[in-house]
Amino acid sequence: MDIVFIRDLRVDTVIGIYDWERKIRQTVIFDLEMGADIAKAATTDDIEDTLDYKAVSKRLVSYVRESEFQLVETLAERCAGIVLQEFRVPWVRLTLNKVGAVSAARDVGVIIERGHRD
């Protein structure tokens, strides 16, 4: 299996459990690795034959901007589901960073893997 990746996808959204967090937008940062077979695309040189990372990015940005979850865990799970279902990838590894959530740390977040990596 090949991997198509997106790094440092930044989106402003409402995220958090505290009252003050529900009133502001915060930046979350995504890194994604998605299982794909790029052999056909490498042969045909046609975007229709590969996983379109621009389309994935646009879909996630649109979804995350409109979301208002309390937990990064929930947001990560929903985004992984979008990638798996809408883009028909067999496996995704998604890292979600919430910058500045803990004052003594650069960032915090979750890393999840969903699907089957062959």
N, C-alpha and C positions, 0 to 999 in steps of 0.2 A: 504494500500500500504506500502510496505517495502522500505527502502532506502539503496542503496549501495553508499558508498562515497569514494572519493579520496581526500586526504589533502596534501597540500604543494608540488604540482607537479611543479617543476621548469624547465623552458625552456629558453634558450637563443635565441633571435630573433631580427630582425630589427623592431623597433617600435618607432614611434614619428613623430612629425611635423617639428622639427627643422633640419636644414641642418646637424648639427653635429650628430644628432641622426640617420640620414640616413646612416652614415658612420661607425657605431659601432653596436655591438650586446649588448642587454640589457636583463637582466633576468626578466621574468614575472613569477608570481606564481599563480597557479590555485587551487581552492578548488571546488569540485563538489559533489553534492548530486543528485542521480538519482533514480527515481521511478522504483521499480521492485517488482515482486512477487517471493520471494525466497522459498516459501513453498515446491515446487517440488524438488528443489535442496537440501533442508534440509532433505527430505525423501530419495532421491536417492543417495546423496553424489557424484553427477556427475557434473563436470564443464559445461557440455553441457546444463544443466538445469538452469543455472543462468546467470546473467550479469557478464561477465568476466572483472573485473576492470583492469587487466593487459593489455588486448587487447584494452580497452578504452584508457588507459594511453599511450600505444605505438602509437596508431593512432594519438592522440592529439600531442604528442611530435614530431612526424614526420611532421605533418601539420604545427605546429607553427614554427618549425625550418626553414621551407622553406618559410614562409610568410614574407611579408614586408609591413604591414599596417601602416597607420599613427595614427589611433585612437584605443585605447583599446576597445572602444565600438564595432567597426567593428570586431576585433579579437574575442571578447567574443561572439558576435552574430553568427559568422561562426562556432566557436567551439561548441556552443550549438546545432546548426543545424546538425553538424556531429553526435553528440551523439544521438539526436532524430531520425535522419533518418537511420544512419548506424547500430545503436545498438538497434533500435526499443524500446526505452524507452518512456513512456507516458509523463514524466515530468523530467525536469532538473533544478537545481538551480546551477548557476555557478558564482563563485567569481573570478575576475581577478585582481591581484595586480601588480602594476608597482612600484617596490621598488626604492626609491630615486628620484622619479619624482618631488617632491616638497621638497626643502631642510629642511623645518621646520617640515616635517611629515615623519614618518617611511615608510609609503607606501600610495598609492592612487590607485583608480581603480573603478570598477563597479561590481555590483551584479545584475544578471538577472535571471529571471525565465521564462521558456518557456514550453509549453505543458499544460496538464491538470493533476492536482494532485487530485486523487480520494480518 
